[in-house]
């Protein structure tokens, strides 16, 4: 049975990487094509960028969404935060995009007014849209095009600032910045066009520049999950290709294979509620033996005693991120 979260692979990839302030700042500085948008971004202090809702990709499916909110401030300002950015990605064209952006702003405005009890002004809102569809989005309707305007009435009704970034027409040499950002964006561009499998080796080549970063295995597992969800490559092909990025190819191969099995087991577990805990325990134990080879009996027994599927799912992530079995044992306590 297919893992249900893989029905939302673009959301998962966006939620995995874009909450990182370094990657988001790099994205905002490098990818706006419109000179006016570039001037607007130049007014912002991106060193103060903060993600307001960094929901992780391991949360329940109901909480997985591509929308992200950030706060920052204008350069030279001494305020704590006087700019809000609402980030959304689109793989399809939506005529109501402007209205949806307005809904984000209004929702946040209501929360802000309730929290501050009206004693502060609402930060300047900016709606940032990343489009990565099969074809370029030639025209995003303005609000005036969506609302019947009486002759003689002022135009610009309900307008707000939107920065629209379309990566669908970019060529491979136009993806730059941090290698992880470049890989994530090009994957988002190629997948809707069904071209990711063909170019996967080339796209991942960029990660060799950061393969000594301690986060490399976490990054690769996220990319592996996305590739499994958006291409017809089987798990062995994906594991072989991704393992070429790191110096420890065997360990990377095993970790990717375990991730693929984890997704399968989770899908099976969700298909039969009573099997969730058992499948979760099997996944954790299999991942432990794959990564650490020798697993102490007390740790095995502690895992086998667990019955909460959500806790087991969280524990599985600790297997991937723990450097040693002792580090995992600490997370288990």
N, C-alpha and C positions, 0 to 999 in steps of 0.2 A: 504494500500500500504506500502511495506517495506521501511524503511528509507535507502536512498542510501548509506550513510556513513557506514552502517553496512555491506556492501559488503567488507569493508576493516578493519575488527575488530582488526587484529594483529597490523596493522599500528597505529590505534587509541590508543591501549594500550601502544605501544612502545613510541609514541609521547607524551603520557600523563605522563609517569613516568621517562623515561631515560634521558630527558634533565636536571633533577635534579642532580647537581654535586655530592651531597652526595650519592645518589643511584648509579650513574654511577661509582664513585670511589669505592664503596663497591663491585659492580659487577666486576670491573677489578681486584680488589685485591683477590677476593674469588673464581672466577669461571674458570679461565684458567686452563686446565688440563695438558698442556704440560709444563714440567719444564723449557724449554728454554723460553717459553712465560712468565712464572712467573718471570724469571730473567730479562726479558726486561721490564716488568711492574714495577719491583722494582727500575729501573733507573729513573722512572718518578715521579715528584712531583705532586701527585694527589690532594693535598690541593689547588693547583692553577688551577684546572680543570674548564674550562668555556665552556658552550654550545654556539656555534656561531650562531645558528639559531633555537631558541626555539619556533617554530610554535606551536600554541595551537591546541587542538583537536576541537575547535569550529570554526576554519577557514573553508572556503569553501572547498568542496571536492577536487578541483583541487590542493589544497595546502597540502593535507594530504599525507604524505609519511613516510616510516620508517627510511629513511636515516637521520643521524644526524652528525654534525661536531663539534669537540671540539678542544680547544687549551690548552696547558699546557707547561711545560718546564722540562728539565732534572734537577735532584737534583743537587744543588750546582751551578746552572747557575744563572747569574744575568740578563739574557735577560727577556724581557716582555713575550715572548712566542716563543719557538723554536721547538715545536712539534705540529703537527696537527694529530688528530685522526678522522678517518672517520668510523662511526658506521653504520652497516646495519644488519638487521635481515632476516633470510631465513626460511620459513616453508617448502620449496621444494628444491630439489637439482638442481643446475644449473652448467653445465659444463663450462660456461663462467664467473664464479664468479671472477676469477683472472683478466680477461679483464675488467670487470665492475669496480673492485677496481682501476685499472689503469686509467680508464676514470674519476673516482672521483678525483684522484690525479691531473691529467692533467687539468681538469676543474678549480680546485682550484689554480693550479700553474699559469694559465693564468690570473685569477682574481688578484692574488697576484702581479704578474709582472706589471699589469696595474696600480694597486693602488700605488705600491712603486716606479714605473717608473724604475725598475731594480736596485735600489740602495741598496736593501737588499737581502740576500740569503733566499731561500724558507725554511720554517721550515721542520724538519724531518717528513715525512709522515708515518703514521701507519694505516693500514686498519684492523678494528676490526669487526669480523663477529659473530653473534649469530645465531646458528642453532637450531630450535625447531620443527623439522619435526616428522613424524610418526615413522621413524626408524633412527638409527644413520647414519651419513654421513661418511662412512668408509674412503673415499679418495677424497681429493680436488685436482684436477689436477694442476701441476706446469705449469708455462708459457712454459717451454721447451716441455711439452707434447702437447701443443696447436699449436706450431709453428714448421714447418719443419726445423730441424737443419741439416746443411751440415756436414758430417763427418770431424772432425778435428777443427770445429769451437768451440769457447768458450761456455760453458753452462751457465745457469743463465741469459739468455737473458731477459731483461725487468723485472727482479725480483725486488720485494720490500717487505717490512716487512708486513706480515699479521698475526694477532692473531686470531685463529679460536677457537671458544668456542661452543661445542655441548652439549646442555642440554638434548637432547632427551633420552639418556640412564640413566639419574640420577634417583636415588630412592628418596622417599619423605624425608628421613632423610639427604639427601645431599643438600637440599635447605636451605641455611642459610643466615646470615647477617640481614640487616634491614627487619622487618616483611613485609613491603610493597613491597620491592624488591623480597623477597622469594615468596610471593603470586603472584606477577606479572609473575615471571619466571615459576612457576609451572602451572599457568593458561595457559601460552603460550605453555608449554609442553603437557598438558593434552588435550587441545581443539582440536588440529589436530588429536588426537587419539580417539576423541569422548568419552573421559572418564571424562571430567570436571564435568558434572552433577552428576556423581556417587560419586565423591570425594569432592564436593563443600564445604560441612560442615567442613570437616577436613582441607581443604586448608584455609578457612576463619578463622579457630580457631586461627591462628597466630596473626590476627589483634586485638585480645583481649588484647594483650600486649601493644598496642598503642591506645586503644579506648578512652583515655582521651586527646589525641592530638587534638587540634582544627581543624586540617585538616582531621579528620577521615571521616566526611560526604562527603567531596569532593572526597576522595579516594574511599569510598564505592559506590558513584554514578558512578564513572568511571568503577569500577569492575562490577557493576550491568549491565551497558551498554554492557560490553564485554560478560558477561554470557548470556544476552538476545540474543546477536548476534551469539553465537557459540554453544548454546545448544538448546534442545527442551523444556526446562523448560518454563512454562508460567510466566507472570509477577507476579502473586500472589505467586507462589512457590519461585521465586527469591527474592521477597520482604520479605517473611517470613524468608528465610534462612539468608539473609544479615542482617536483623534487629536483629538477635540473637547476633551479634558482639558488639552492643552498649548497654549502660545502658538505653538510651531512645529509647526503641524498637518501640513504636508507631510512633514517629516522623520519625525514619529511614524507617519504613514500608511505611509511606505516601510519603516520598520523593522518594523512589525507584519506587513506583506506578506512581508518577507524571512523573518521568523520562521515564518510559515505555510509558506513554500516550504522552509525548513530542515527542518521537521518532515516534510514530504512526502519530501524527498530522503533524509532519514535512514531513513525507513521503506523506501524503495526500496533503499537501500544495504544494510540489514539483510536484505532479502529475497534478495539475491544477494551472497554473501560476497566474490566477486572484484570486485564493483563498489563496495565500501565506500570505498576510497581515492579512486577517481575521483570518486564522488559527493561525498565530503568536500571535495576540492579545488574542485569546482564551487561548492559551497555557500559556502566561504570567499571565493572570488573574486567571486561574485555579490553577497554581502553587502558586501564592500569597495567595489565600484563603486557600489552603491546608496547607501551612506552617505557616501563620500568623493569620489565622481565620478571624480577623477583618481587612479590608482594607479601609483606608479613601477614601471618594468619590473623592477628588482631584487627588489622585494617579490613581484610576480607570479611571477617565476622561482623564488623561494624556496618559495612555496606549492606550485607545480607539482612541485617536487622532493620534496615530502613524501609518504610512503607509509603512515604509521601512522594508521589511522582514529581511534583514541582521541585522539592528539595533534591531529589536524585538528578533532575535535569540540571540544576545549578551546580551540583557536585561534579557532574561530567565536565563542565567548563573548567573547573579547578584542575582536573586531570591535565587538560591541554596547557594550562598556564603555569602549572607547578614545575619548577626546575628539578626538584628532588622528591623522593617519596616522603621524606620528612616534612617538606613544605605542604604536600597534600594532606598528610596526617594532621597538621595544624588546622587546615581548613575543615577537616572532617569533625573536629571537636566542637 
